Amino acid sequence: MSGTASLSALACAVGLSVDWTDVAGRPQRVRDAALVPLLEALGVPAANPAQRREALLALRSARHLPVLCTTLAGERVEAGPADAPCLWEHEDGGREEGRTDAHGSTPAPARPGYWTLACGARTQRVAVAPARCFGVQDAVKGRSHPWGLVLQPYAARGPHDGGVGDTAACSGWAQRAAIAGADALALGPVHAANGIDATYSPYSPGDRRYLEAIHAAPVDTFGNVALHALDPHPALREQLAALEDMALIDWPAVAAAKWAWLAAVRAAVSADEAAAEDLQRFVEEGGQALARHVAFSHPRAGVSAPLYLFGQWLVSRGWRRAQELARSTGMGIGLIADLAVGFDPRGAEADAAGSTRLQGLVLGAPPDAFCAGGQVWGVSSYSPQGLHELGFAPFIALLRAVMRDRGGLRIDHILGWQRLWVVPEGADAGQGAYLRYPLQDLLNIAAIESWRQRCIVIGEDLGVVPPGIRQTLATRGVLGMDVLAFARDEAGSFLSPDAWRADAVAMTGTHDLPTLVGWRRGLDLGWRYRLGEMDDVALQAQAAERAADVERLDLVLGQPGGDETDARMAALEHVGSSPAALALLPVEDALGMAEQVNLPGTVATHPNWRQRLPVSGVEQILEDSMVRFAAARRRAEA
């Protein structure tokens, strides 16, 4: 076997895709020089042909029983000897007897859950999944074509929020939307950060299993006591008020001020017995995992361990209250959480993961519709081997954490459940390759957990989409995402609403795209030009292409030559009238805002994740937008 052939065979054996297809449908191949560092990072020696042959032989000869295998209810599972009795024991102690066939397999129980299967001398754990995830219609109980809003939590404004959106402000948005007939409020990530600096991003969290405490709302829990806690600190009170007035968040200043306020509140409520008892319950429920998270994270937040724990408790209870109020106000789903694709390799989740996470590799994306040069996100994840070795325990714990007190879960880049673009630390996106993940196992576990938490599952399936994955996700009850900018036919024309997917969520845009107004104005092109990403010639060409796209969209919307507001409202109606199982309207588009939330590929040069919602003058705009969007959804029922 030649050196190149053995290298390719070794890469395939560990799950790296040597050949892949780019967003334009062109076949691509990972260079040998890129494969070697990727293999070495995965713990596979590959520096010379002899090492490669030895490693390949070891991989091909390895045989072991999985710590946890997954299957669908009723499917046959390899159990042990042929024609032998076997016993299934559910995690709650329930038992079912069975028998293997001539091939040593037996059907899985009809009841989903985590089972132990014993047959002869062989014992194994089996996750038995339902056919699909908990769905929208399971949640809304017969109301067809529901809708909701999408809100970046930090952007929401509320009384005494300290300069960053908090649980009370988000709860207010949920109640406002519910009164207008909405069934859901989808939130951006609220994972715990690994410290907060000027370039903070909610999609680069320190630990996805826990919550970012600066979103806590002290007044919502403790009322005037939380306000009077500032009496001895007039300078802090003034600083908080000044931060609340800012149009763009100053993340380091907000974090420091919010933690100082939480410290004052904690001291003021130290004699509150009910709060102390609930905090103790929170600690007991969190166990060693919470203790380890607090011990790792509090120095990075710059606060004491007791204060960090207090913040975790307060924000957790705030999100629980927000979900309860959303449901009691009439929402069938309520809050939809957002699960970031990975975690900071220097954060608490990486610390807890230990050797089960990717070592020396970070996640990213090859060139696609979001970013022509590809992306390196700088976050890590669990390795496929690590997940298998631990019986998917980190993944199960993660899903339970992010689904808690939520009615839905949006999974950022769900394509990563099948394959992730991994890049050696310090390299550019072009030095990466796709690493295969156990899609069916992950979907089986997600289906079990979604029913337990009564939580719908949405998968962000945009970018370079592997063939067949959307059909696989749809079969398992995971909703895809249809976004106006990408809802086109092969000729580039925008699709009519009835051509959109019924098994997806319909949206006007995402946090990585221009708003409806900004797209029409070409603001994103202006940013790219000012940042030096295109010259005059490229700007002129892309501006002309954008103008043609605007004309194409206006033609489909029935608004040729219409003004900006009319076109925006027509776009809302267009998206809302699709047959999608759920339609979600980003608040930025509901309010007619121009600047986008995040400009992919930039860090400190664009105000990513800093824009707060307008202070005033938007109530009627919001009301009109929700009325039109809701009316379009009702028409979609016909």
VOVEXBA-33555 format. One record per residue (C-alpha): residue in one letter; x, y, z. Coordinates in pm, whole numbers, always signed. Example, Ala and Ser with C-alpha at 12.3 -4.5 7.8 and 13.67 -1.06 7.14 Angstrom:
DOKOL resn   east  north     up
DOKOL    a  +1230   -450   +780
DOKOL    s  +1367   -106   +714
//
This chain:
DOKOL resn   east  north     up
DOKOL    m     +0     +0     +0
DOKOL    s   +143   +339    -99
DOKOL    g   +205   +613   +157
DOKOL    t    -84   +822    +22
DOKOL    a   -317   +523    +10
DOKOL    s   -234   +417   +365
DOKOL    l   -280   +773   +488
DOKOL    s   -623   +798   +326
DOKOL    a   -723   +455   +460
DOKOL    l   -610   +552   +809
DOKOL    a   -802   +880   +793
DOKOL    c  -1119   +698   +686
DOKOL    a  -1072   +440   +964
DOKOL    v  -1075   +711  +1234
DOKOL    g  -1370   +892  +1075
DOKOL    l  -1201  +1169   +876
DOKOL    s  -1349  +1233   +531
DOKOL    v  -1071  +1263   +276
DOKOL    d  -1316  +1349     -4
DOKOL    w  -1605  +1589    +38
DOKOL    t  -1830  +1820   -165
DOKOL    d  -1832  +2197   -114
DOKOL    v  -2128  +2435   -104
DOKOL    a  -2112  +2483   -483
DOKOL    g  -2132  +2107   -541
DOKOL    r  -1766  +2075   -640
DOKOL    p  -1571  +1768   -521
DOKOL    q  -1285  +1849   -283
DOKOL    r  -1003  +1642   -136
DOKOL    v   -808  +1699   +185
DOKOL    r   -436  +1725   +118
DOKOL    d   -203  +1467   +273
DOKOL    a    -14  +1746   +450
DOKOL    a   -335  +1845   +627
DOKOL    l   -429  +1488   +723
DOKOL    v   -115  +1417   +925
DOKOL    p   -166  +1684  +1198
DOKOL    l   -536  +1598  +1215
DOKOL    l   -457  +1230  +1273
DOKOL    e   -189  +1311  +1529
DOKOL    a   -437  +1530  +1720
DOKOL    l   -681  +1237  +1724
DOKOL    g   -412  +1025  +1889
DOKOL    v   -318   +829  +1578
DOKOL    p    +53   +827  +1486
DOKOL    a    +83   +909  +1116
DOKOL    a   +422  +1070  +1060
DOKOL    n   +560   +787   +844
DOKOL    p   +429   +486   +649
DOKOL    a   +531   +237   +917
DOKOL    q   +336   +419  +1187
DOKOL    r    +37   +443   +957
DOKOL    r    +35    +72   +877
DOKOL    e    +63    -20  +1243
DOKOL    a   -214   +220  +1344
DOKOL    l   -442   +100  +1065
DOKOL    l   -392   -263  +1163
DOKOL    a   -473   -182  +1526
DOKOL    l   -790     +5  +1430
DOKOL    r   -913   -272  +1202
DOKOL    s   -851   -545  +1460
DOKOL    a  -1011   -359  +1754
DOKOL    r  -1334   -518  +1876
DOKOL    h  -1519   -418  +2190
DOKOL    l  -1871   -408  +2329
DOKOL    p  -2005    -52  +2338
DOKOL    v  -2064   +101  +2680
DOKOL    l  -2409   +208  +2557
DOKOL    c  -2573   +108  +2232
DOKOL    t  -2885   +281  +2103
DOKOL    t  -3178   +151  +1904
DOKOL    l  -3540   +220  +1821
DOKOL    a  -3820    +62  +2020
DOKOL    g  -3898   -279  +1870
DOKOL    e  -3580   -305  +1664
DOKOL    r  -3363   -610  +1705
DOKOL    v  -3051   -586  +1918
DOKOL    e  -2754   -820  +1917
DOKOL    a  -2774   -975  +2262
DOKOL    g  -2561  -1288  +2293
DOKOL    p  -2594  -1662  +2229
DOKOL    a  -2854  -1792  +1985
DOKOL    d  -3189  -1914  +2119
DOKOL    a  -3114  -1804  +2475
DOKOL    p  -3329  -1636  +2740
DOKOL    c  -3254  -1270  +2811
DOKOL    l  -3374  -1009  +3056
DOKOL    w  -3436   -641  +2998
DOKOL    e  -3425   -417  +3309
DOKOL    h  -3540    -56  +3284
DOKOL    e  -3368   +220  +3478
DOKOL    d  -3676   +244  +3704
DOKOL    g  -3652   -127  +3791
DOKOL    g  -3915   -257  +3551
DOKOL    r  -3831   -588  +3383
DOKOL    e  -3921   -766  +3060
DOKOL    e  -3819  -1116  +2955
DOKOL    g  -3712  -1203  +2603
DOKOL    r  -3531  -1460  +2394
DOKOL    t  -3272  -1439  +2122
DOKOL    d  -3326  -1575  +1776
DOKOL    a  -3096  -1800  +1573
DOKOL    h  -2867  -1503  +1510
DOKOL    g  -2841  -1404  +1878
DOKOL    s  -3063  -1093  +1852
DOKOL    t  -3377   -995  +2039
DOKOL    p  -3631   -715  +1988
DOKOL    a  -3595   -404  +2204
DOKOL    p  -3885   -321  +2437
DOKOL    a  -4161    -92  +2315
DOKOL    r  -4108   +135  +2614
DOKOL    p  -3839   +403  +2557
DOKOL    g  -3566   +464  +2811
DOKOL    y  -3232   +336  +2931
DOKOL    w  -3225    -40  +2978
DOKOL    t  -2977   -308  +3082
DOKOL    l  -2990   -622  +2868
DOKOL    a  -2855   -947  +3017
DOKOL    c  -2814  -1258  +2804
DOKOL    g  -2593  -1543  +2922
DOKOL    a  -2261  -1400  +3036
DOKOL    r  -2312  -1081  +2838
DOKOL    t  -2458   -762  +2986
DOKOL    q  -2495   -430  +2804
DOKOL    r  -2672    -98  +2841
DOKOL    v  -2918     -5  +2567
DOKOL    a  -3090   +328  +2503
DOKOL    v  -3429   +249  +2349
DOKOL    a  -3569   +545  +2160
DOKOL    p  -3915   +641  +2035
DOKOL    a  -3957   +683  +1662
DOKOL    r  -3943  +1062  +1676
DOKOL    c  -3885  +1355  +1905
DOKOL    f  -4155  +1540  +2096
DOKOL    g  -4316  +1761  +1831
DOKOL    v  -4477  +2099  +1785
DOKOL    q  -4827  +1954  +1765
DOKOL    d  -4763  +1755  +2084
DOKOL    a  -4690  +2089  +2250
DOKOL    v  -4959  +2316  +2104
DOKOL    k  -5233  +2053  +2121
DOKOL    g  -5399  +2094  +1784
DOKOL    r  -5340  +2462  +1708
DOKOL    s  -5214  +2457  +1352
DOKOL    h  -4934  +2672  +1212
DOKOL    p  -4811  +2827  +1538
DOKOL    w  -4560  +3110  +1546
DOKOL    g  -4321  +3287  +1777
DOKOL    l  -4044  +3542  +1809
DOKOL    v  -3665  +3510  +1822
DOKOL    l  -3491  +3721  +2086
DOKOL    q  -3125  +3772  +2169
DOKOL    p  -3148  +3770  +2551
DOKOL    y  -2878  +4031  +2609
DOKOL    a  -3058  +4274  +2375
DOKOL    a  -3387  +4283  +2568
DOKOL    r  -3450  +4588  +2783
DOKOL    g  -3628  +4595  +3115
DOKOL    p  -3641  +4799  +3435
DOKOL    h  -3324  +4761  +3644
DOKOL    d  -3153  +4522  +3401
DOKOL    g  -2807  +4665  +3471
DOKOL    g  -2716  +4712  +3106
DOKOL    v  -2785  +4362  +2976
DOKOL    g  -3108  +4173  +2906
DOKOL    d  -3216  +3960  +3200
DOKOL    t  -3465  +3684  +3272
DOKOL    a  -3736  +3934  +3365
DOKOL    a  -3695  +4132  +3041
DOKOL    c  -3711  +3813  +2835
DOKOL    s  -4014  +3700  +3032
DOKOL    g  -4181  +4029  +2945
DOKOL    w  -4120  +3962  +2576
DOKOL    a  -4265  +3613  +2609
DOKOL    q  -4581  +3745  +2773
DOKOL    r  -4617  +4022  +2515
DOKOL    a  -4585  +3770  +2232
DOKOL    a  -4824  +3525  +2401
DOKOL    i  -5092  +3792  +2427
DOKOL    a  -5053  +3847  +2050
DOKOL    g  -5110  +3475  +1994
DOKOL    a  -4754  +3341  +1982
DOKOL    d  -4666  +2996  +2109
DOKOL    a  -4291  +3035  +2144
DOKOL    l  -4006  +3267  +2223
DOKOL    a  -3673  +3138  +2089
DOKOL    l  -3372  +3270  +2276
DOKOL    g  -3006  +3295  +2184
DOKOL    p  -2761  +3097  +2399
DOKOL    v  -2744  +3177  +2771
DOKOL    h  -2463  +2934  +2856
DOKOL    a  -2210  +3015  +3127
DOKOL    a  -1915  +3212  +2992
DOKOL    n  -1548  +3145  +3057
DOKOL    g  -1504  +3500  +3179
DOKOL    i  -1638  +3796  +2981
DOKOL    d  -1419  +4030  +2778
DOKOL    a  -1483  +4290  +2509
DOKOL    t  -1516  +4024  +2237
DOKOL    y  -1763  +3807  +2427
DOKOL    s  -1981  +3576  +2216
DOKOL    p  -2266  +3362  +2351
DOKOL    y  -2165  +3100  +2093
DOKOL    s  -1821  +3052  +2254
DOKOL    p  -1934  +2944  +2602
DOKOL    g  -1729  +2817  +2890
DOKOL    d  -1985  +2557  +2992
DOKOL    r  -2311  +2481  +2810
DOKOL    r  -2444  +2283  +3106
DOKOL    y  -2478  +2596  +3319
DOKOL    l  -2615  +2946  +3280
DOKOL    e  -2461  +3291  +3251
DOKOL    a  -2542  +3464  +3578
DOKOL    i  -2530  +3823  +3453
DOKOL    h  -2874  +3752  +3300
DOKOL    a  -3014  +3716  +3654
DOKOL    a  -3287  +3963  +3752
DOKOL    p  -3245  +4040  +4125
DOKOL    v  -3549  +4270  +4145
DOKOL    d  -3770  +4003  +3991
DOKOL    t  -3683  +3769  +4279
DOKOL    f  -3627  +4002  +4575
DOKOL    g  -3820  +4317  +4480
DOKOL    n  -3723  +4638  +4654
DOKOL    v  -3471  +4456  +4870
DOKOL    a  -3254  +4420  +4560
DOKOL    l  -3288  +4793  +4486
DOKOL    h  -3214  +4901  +4842
DOKOL    a  -2906  +4681  +4838
DOKOL    l  -2754  +4957  +4623
DOKOL    d  -2816  +5230  +4884
DOKOL    p  -2466  +5196  +5031
DOKOL    h  -2321  +5197  +4679
DOKOL    p  -2433  +5518  +4501
DOKOL    a  -2152  +5503  +4246
DOKOL    l  -2253  +5149  +4148
DOKOL    r  -2615  +5259  +4114
DOKOL    e  -2510  +5540  +3881
DOKOL    q  -2292  +5306  +3680
DOKOL    l  -2574  +5054  +3636
DOKOL    a  -2809  +5330  +3521
DOKOL    a  -2552  +5456  +3270
DOKOL    l  -2496  +5107  +3134
DOKOL    e  -2871  +5063  +3090
DOKOL    d  -2883  +5369  +2863
DOKOL    m  -2617  +5244  +2621
DOKOL    a  -2709  +5133  +2270
DOKOL    l  -2417  +4889  +2257
DOKOL    i  -2323  +4664  +2547
DOKOL    d  -1988  +4720  +2714
DOKOL    w  -1943  +4357  +2816
DOKOL    p  -1656  +4388  +3067
DOKOL    a  -1817  +4687  +3238
DOKOL    v  -2160  +4523  +3248
DOKOL    a  -2022  +4198  +3388
DOKOL    a  -1826  +4374  +3662
DOKOL    a  -2119  +4597  +3760
DOKOL    k  -2373  +4316  +3756
DOKOL    w  -2157  +4093  +3974
DOKOL    a  -2103  +4383  +4217
DOKOL    w  -2479  +4426  +4240
DOKOL    l  -2534  +4054  +4290
DOKOL    a  -2280  +4064  +4573
DOKOL    a  -2472  +4346  +4740
DOKOL    v  -2801  +4159  +4694
DOKOL    r  -2655  +3839  +4837
DOKOL    a  -2547  +4026  +5150
DOKOL    a  -2889  +4194  +5180
DOKOL    v  -3083  +3867  +5166
DOKOL    s  -2851  +3661  +5384
DOKOL    a  -3125  +3626  +5646
DOKOL    d  -3393  +3517  +5395
DOKOL    e  -3466  +3161  +5513
DOKOL    a  -3679  +3065  +5213
DOKOL    a  -3405  +3173  +4973
DOKOL    a  -3140  +2990  +5175
DOKOL    e  -3343  +2669  +5175
DOKOL    d  -3400  +2686  +4801
DOKOL    l  -3033  +2757  +4740
DOKOL    q  -2946  +2450  +4944
DOKOL    r  -3184  +2238  +4734
DOKOL    f  -3017  +2377  +4423
DOKOL    v  -2675  +2276  +4555
DOKOL    e  -2793  +1926  +4645
DOKOL    e  -2955  +1875  +4304
DOKOL    g  -2642  +1998  +4127
DOKOL    g  -2413  +1758  +4311
DOKOL    q  -2046  +1717  +4228
DOKOL    a  -2088  +1846  +3872
DOKOL    l  -2211  +2183  +3998
DOKOL    a  -1940  +2197  +4263
DOKOL    r  -1670  +2136  +4004
DOKOL    h  -1818  +2395  +3768
DOKOL    v  -1827  +2658  +4043
DOKOL    a  -1472  +2580  +4157
DOKOL    f  -1339  +2617  +3803
DOKOL    s  -1549  +2914  +3690
DOKOL    h  -1560  +3157  +3980
DOKOL    p  -1198  +3278  +3942
DOKOL    r  -1258  +3343  +3572
DOKOL    a  -1564  +3549  +3658
DOKOL    g  -1355  +3736  +3912
DOKOL    v  -1585  +3658  +4204
DOKOL    s  -1589  +3431  +4508
DOKOL    a  -1723  +3076  +4488
DOKOL    p  -2024  +3152  +4717
DOKOL    l  -2118  +3453  +4505
DOKOL    y  -2082  +3258  +4179
DOKOL    l  -2305  +2984  +4321
DOKOL    f  -2561  +3246  +4428
DOKOL    g  -2563  +3381  +4072
DOKOL    q  -2617  +3035  +3926
DOKOL    w  -2909  +2974  +4159
DOKOL    l  -3067  +3313  +4094
DOKOL    v  -3048  +3295  +3715
DOKOL    s  -3169  +2933  +3712
DOKOL    r  -3477  +3024  +3911
DOKOL    g  -3532  +3327  +3688
DOKOL    w  -3542  +3120  +3370
DOKOL    r  -3772  +2869  +3538
DOKOL    r  -4011  +3150  +3631
DOKOL    a  -3996  +3291  +3277
DOKOL    q  -4098  +2955  +3129
DOKOL    e  -4380  +2912  +3381
DOKOL    l  -4515  +3260  +3300
DOKOL    a  -4486  +3200  +2925
DOKOL    r  -4692  +2883  +2952
DOKOL    s  -4947  +3031  +3192
DOKOL    t  -4996  +3328  +2956
DOKOL    g  -5097  +3090  +2679
DOKOL    m  -4785  +2972  +2499
DOKOL    g  -4797  +2608  +2399
DOKOL    i  -4418  +2579  +2373
DOKOL    g  -4276  +2871  +2567
DOKOL    l  -3903  +2934  +2573
DOKOL    i  -3682  +2765  +2314
DOKOL    a  -3319  +2730  +2424
DOKOL    d  -3022  +2752  +2188
DOKOL    l  -2743  +2494  +2220
DOKOL    a  -2408  +2624  +2095
DOKOL    v  -2211  +2378  +1883
DOKOL    g  -1910  +2370  +2112
DOKOL    f  -1732  +2510  +2417
DOKOL    d  -1421  +2712  +2499
DOKOL    p  -1132  +2461  +2510
DOKOL    r  -1004  +2645  +2819
DOKOL    g  -1340  +2654  +2999
DOKOL    a  -1522  +2454  +3264
DOKOL    e  -1692  +2212  +3025
DOKOL    a  -1356  +2126  +2870
DOKOL    d  -1214  +2077  +3219
DOKOL    a  -1496  +1838  +3308
DOKOL    a  -1464  +1655  +2975
DOKOL    g  -1094  +1580  +3024
DOKOL    s   -959  +1336  +2768
DOKOL    t  -1303  +1280  +2612
DOKOL    r  -1291  +1612  +2429
DOKOL    l  -1108  +1685  +2106
DOKOL    q   -743  +1753  +2184
DOKOL    g   -554  +2009  +1977
DOKOL    l   -848  +2057  +1742
DOKOL    v  -1110  +2330  +1719
DOKOL    l  -1431  +2350  +1521
DOKOL    g  -1508  +2557  +1216
DOKOL    a  -1665  +2548   +874
DOKOL    p  -1541  +2522   +517
DOKOL    p  -1639  +2800   +276
DOKOL    d  -2018  +2829   +256
DOKOL    a  -2304  +3075   +209
DOKOL    f  -2230  +3243   +542
DOKOL    c  -1858  +3304   +492
DOKOL    a  -1672  +3261   +163
DOKOL    g  -1334  +3201   +328
DOKOL    g  -1449  +2943   +576
DOKOL    q  -1450  +2987   +951
DOKOL    v  -1251  +2882  +1256
DOKOL    w  -1478  +2913  +1558
DOKOL    g  -1217  +2843  +1822
DOKOL    v  -1446  +2613  +2021
DOKOL    s  -1399  +2247  +2102
DOKOL    s  -1637  +1954  +2145
DOKOL    y  -1647  +1594  +2259
DOKOL    s  -1465  +1347  +2039
DOKOL    p  -1665  +1062  +1884
DOKOL    q  -1439   +816  +2061
DOKOL    g  -1485   +996  +2393
DOKOL    l  -1862   +982  +2361
DOKOL    h  -1854   +609  +2293
DOKOL    e  -1612   +542  +2579
DOKOL    l  -1839   +716  +2831
DOKOL    g  -2162   +570  +2698
DOKOL    f  -2268   +917  +2574
DOKOL    a  -2296  +1034  +2937
DOKOL    p  -2166  +1389  +2864
DOKOL    f  -2415  +1426  +2579
DOKOL    i  -2708  +1301  +2789
DOKOL    a  -2617  +1535  +3074
DOKOL    l  -2585  +1826  +2830
DOKOL    l  -2928  +1769  +2674
DOKOL    r  -3091  +1744  +3016
DOKOL    a  -2928  +2066  +3127
DOKOL    v  -3026  +2275  +2825
DOKOL    m  -3378  +2130  +2803
DOKOL    r  -3451  +2201  +3169
DOKOL    d  -3724  +2466  +3211
DOKOL    r  -3763  +2501  +2834
DOKOL    g  -4028  +2401  +2582
DOKOL    g  -3790  +2365  +2291
DOKOL    l  -3427  +2333  +2193
DOKOL    r  -3257  +2476  +1885
DOKOL    i  -2935  +2292  +1807
DOKOL    d  -2681  +2517  +1642
DOKOL    h  -2517  +2345  +1344
DOKOL    i  -2694  +2012  +1386
DOKOL    l  -2504  +1897  +1080
DOKOL    g  -2226  +1843  +1333
DOKOL    w  -2417  +1547  +1472
DOKOL    q  -2314  +1371  +1151
DOKOL    r  -1983  +1544  +1081
DOKOL    l  -1786  +1838  +1220
DOKOL    w  -1523  +2040  +1038
DOKOL    v  -1220  +2014  +1267
DOKOL    v   -908  +2228  +1235
DOKOL    p   -573  +2203  +1419
DOKOL    e   -538  +2483  +1674
DOKOL    g   -364  +2779  +1511
DOKOL    a   -440  +2669  +1153
DOKOL    d   -681  +2828   +908
DOKOL    a  -1010  +2674   +797
DOKOL    g   -855  +2531   +481
DOKOL    q   -637  +2298   +689
DOKOL    g   -940  +2116   +829
DOKOL    a  -1146  +1812   +741
DOKOL    y  -1480  +1658   +832
DOKOL    l  -1481  +1420  +1131
DOKOL    r  -1766  +1167  +1141
DOKOL    y  -2000  +1155  +1442
DOKOL    p  -2259   +887  +1537
DOKOL    l  -2571  +1061  +1405
DOKOL    q  -2819   +781  +1473
DOKOL    d  -2699   +735  +1831
DOKOL    l  -2727  +1107  +1901
DOKOL    l  -3075  +1124  +1745
DOKOL    n  -3192   +825  +1949
DOKOL    i  -3078   +986  +2272
DOKOL    a  -3229  +1321  +2173
DOKOL    a  -3564  +1155  +2106
DOKOL    i  -3566   +995  +2452
DOKOL    e  -3474  +1319  +2628
DOKOL    s  -3710  +1540  +2427
DOKOL    w  -4011  +1335  +2536
DOKOL    r  -3894  +1331  +2897
DOKOL    q  -3862  +1708  +2901
DOKOL    r  -4155  +1765  +2659
DOKOL    c  -3922  +1973  +2450
DOKOL    i  -3941  +2020  +2072
DOKOL    v  -3613  +1992  +1878
DOKOL    i  -3502  +2228  +1600
DOKOL    g  -3184  +2164  +1404
DOKOL    e  -3003  +2448  +1228
DOKOL    d  -2932  +2270   +900
DOKOL    l  -2778  +2551   +694
DOKOL    g  -2441  +2566   +521
DOKOL    v  -2275  +2269   +349
DOKOL    v  -2553  +2010   +391
DOKOL    p  -2460  +1640   +355
DOKOL    p  -2691  +1447   +120
DOKOL    g  -2986  +1286   +295
DOKOL    i  -2940  +1437   +639
DOKOL    r  -3245  +1663   +616
DOKOL    q  -3465  +1365   +537
DOKOL    t  -3311  +1170   +826
DOKOL    l  -3374  +1456  +1069
DOKOL    a  -3730  +1502   +948
DOKOL    t  -3805  +1132   +993
DOKOL    r  -3691  +1159  +1354
DOKOL    g  -3903  +1466  +1425
DOKOL    v  -3619  +1720  +1425
DOKOL    l  -3735  +2036  +1250
DOKOL    g  -3499  +2194   +999
DOKOL    m  -3470  +2566   +930
DOKOL    d  -3588  +2745   +616
DOKOL    v  -3457  +3102   +591
DOKOL    l  -3582  +3356   +338
DOKOL    a  -3238  +3438   +194
DOKOL    f  -3174  +3073   +108
DOKOL    a  -3524  +2963    +10
DOKOL    r  -3457  +2957   -363
DOKOL    d  -3475  +2723   -659
DOKOL    e  -3175  +2605   -858
DOKOL    a  -3195  +2912  -1080
DOKOL    g  -3166  +3144   -779
DOKOL    s  -3527  +3261   -781
DOKOL    f  -3703  +3293   -447
DOKOL    l  -3951  +3017   -372
DOKOL    s  -4317  +3084   -320
DOKOL    p  -4431  +3015    +38
DOKOL    d  -4607  +2689    -50
DOKOL    a  -4274  +2546   -172
DOKOL    w  -4114  +2578   +173
DOKOL    r  -4075  +2268   +390
DOKOL    a  -4357  +2165   +622
DOKOL    d  -4111  +1983   +849
DOKOL    a  -3901  +2292   +920
DOKOL    v  -3913  +2623  +1101
DOKOL    a  -3970  +2920   +870
DOKOL    m  -3768  +3234   +946
DOKOL    t  -3700  +3572   +789
DOKOL    g  -3336  +3553   +897
DOKOL    t  -3082  +3437  +1156
DOKOL    h  -2828  +3605  +1382
DOKOL    d  -2557  +3545  +1118
DOKOL    l  -2745  +3718   +836
DOKOL    p  -2836  +4079   +759
DOKOL    t  -3177  +4191   +879
DOKOL    l  -3444  +4237   +615
DOKOL    v  -3378  +4610   +613
DOKOL    g  -3000  +4574   +627
DOKOL    w  -2999  +4321   +343
DOKOL    r  -3205  +4551   +123
DOKOL    r  -2968  +4839   +194
DOKOL    g  -2656  +4625   +148
DOKOL    l  -2520  +4717   +490
DOKOL    d  -2332  +4389   +520
DOKOL    l  -2152  +4460   +193
DOKOL    g  -2053  +4801   +323
DOKOL    w  -1908  +4643   +635
DOKOL    r  -1708  +4388   +434
DOKOL    y  -1574  +4667   +213
DOKOL    r  -1471  +4889   +505
DOKOL    l  -1299  +4594   +670
DOKOL    g  -1092  +4536   +358
DOKOL    e  -1253  +4207   +264
DOKOL    m  -1338  +4332    -86
DOKOL    d  -1207  +4601   -318
DOKOL    d  -1399  +4855   -524
DOKOL    v  -1452  +4614   -811
DOKOL    a  -1583  +4338   -586
DOKOL    l  -1808  +4578   -399
DOKOL    q  -1957  +4706   -723
DOKOL    a  -2019  +4351   -847
DOKOL    q  -2177  +4232   -522
DOKOL    a  -2386  +4546   -490
DOKOL    a  -2522  +4487   -841
DOKOL    e  -2595  +4125   -755
DOKOL    r  -2773  +4236   -436
DOKOL    a  -2984  +4487   -630
DOKOL    a  -3087  +4210   -867
DOKOL    d  -3174  +3989   -570
DOKOL    v  -3386  +4264   -420
DOKOL    e  -3577  +4289   -747
DOKOL    r  -3624  +3910   -754
DOKOL    l  -3759  +3907   -401
DOKOL    d  -3986  +4205   -459
DOKOL    l  -4132  +4029   -759
DOKOL    v  -4221  +3722   -550
DOKOL    l  -4353  +3943   -270
DOKOL    g  -4573  +4137   -512
DOKOL    q  -4397  +4459   -414
DOKOL    p  -4206  +4576   -724
DOKOL    g  -4069  +4920   -651
DOKOL    g  -4232  +4925   -305
DOKOL    d  -4084  +5117    -16
DOKOL    e  -3872  +4960   +257
DOKOL    t  -4150  +4924   +512
DOKOL    d  -4398  +4772   +268
DOKOL    a  -4134  +4528   +147
DOKOL    r  -4047  +4426   +503
DOKOL    m  -4409  +4362   +593
DOKOL    a  -4460  +4167   +272
DOKOL    a  -4160  +3951   +361
DOKOL    l  -4312  +3880   +702
DOKOL    e  -4634  +3769   +535
DOKOL    h  -4441  +3561   +281
DOKOL    v  -4255  +3367   +549
DOKOL    g  -4555  +3342   +780
DOKOL    s  -4776  +3190   +512
DOKOL    s  -4545  +2893   +452
DOKOL    p  -4663  +2543   +554
DOKOL    a  -4384  +2523   +815
DOKOL    a  -4465  +2348  +1140
DOKOL    l  -4352  +2663  +1323
DOKOL    a  -4263  +3012  +1203
DOKOL    l  -4025  +3231  +1402
DOKOL    l  -3981  +3605  +1353
DOKOL    p  -3654  +3761  +1476
DOKOL    v  -3726  +4066  +1687
DOKOL    e  -3482  +4270  +1478
DOKOL    d  -3702  +4211  +1171
DOKOL    a  -4021  +4268  +1368
DOKOL    l  -3887  +4610  +1469
DOKOL    g  -3742  +4698  +1127
DOKOL    m  -3387  +4726  +1262
DOKOL    a  -3105  +4771  +1013
DOKOL    e  -2786  +4636  +1173
DOKOL    q  -2733  +4263  +1203
DOKOL    v  -2657  +4079  +1526
DOKOL    n  -2333  +3916  +1413
DOKOL    l  -2110  +3950  +1107
DOKOL    p  -1950  +3605  +1061
DOKOL    g  -1574  +3598  +1039
DOKOL    t  -1524  +3917  +1244
DOKOL    v  -1431  +3951  +1610
DOKOL    a  -1347  +4302  +1727
DOKOL    t  -1413  +4492  +1404
DOKOL    h  -1794  +4469  +1403
DOKOL    p  -2014  +4516  +1715
DOKOL    n  -2114  +4150  +1729
DOKOL    w  -2346  +4048  +2015
DOKOL    r  -2360  +4404  +2153
DOKOL    q  -2665  +4568  +1996
DOKOL    r  -2952  +4635  +2235
DOKOL    l  -3311  +4687  +2127
DOKOL    p  -3445  +5042  +2079
DOKOL    v  -3559  +5222  +2393
DOKOL    s  -3875  +5380  +2259
DOKOL    g  -4086  +5448  +1952
DOKOL    v  -4119  +5086  +1848
DOKOL    e  -4435  +4963  +2017
DOKOL    q  -4661  +5024  +1717
DOKOL    i  -4404  +4881  +1475
DOKOL    l  -4385  +4565  +1684
DOKOL    e  -4761  +4539  +1718
DOKOL    d  -4813  +4580  +1343
DOKOL    s  -4545  +4320  +1265
DOKOL    m  -4688  +4060  +1501
DOKOL    v  -5040  +4116  +1373
DOKOL    r  -4931  +4068  +1010
DOKOL    f  -4717  +3764  +1092
DOKOL    a  -4997  +3602  +1294
DOKOL    a  -5249  +3674  +1019
DOKOL    a  -5021  +3507   +764
DOKOL    r  -5000  +3200   +984
DOKOL    r  -5379  +3183  +1003
DOKOL    r  -5400  +3202   +626
DOKOL    a  -5153  +2915   +604
DOKOL    e  -5412  +2700   +783
DOKOL    a  -5655  +2731   +494
//
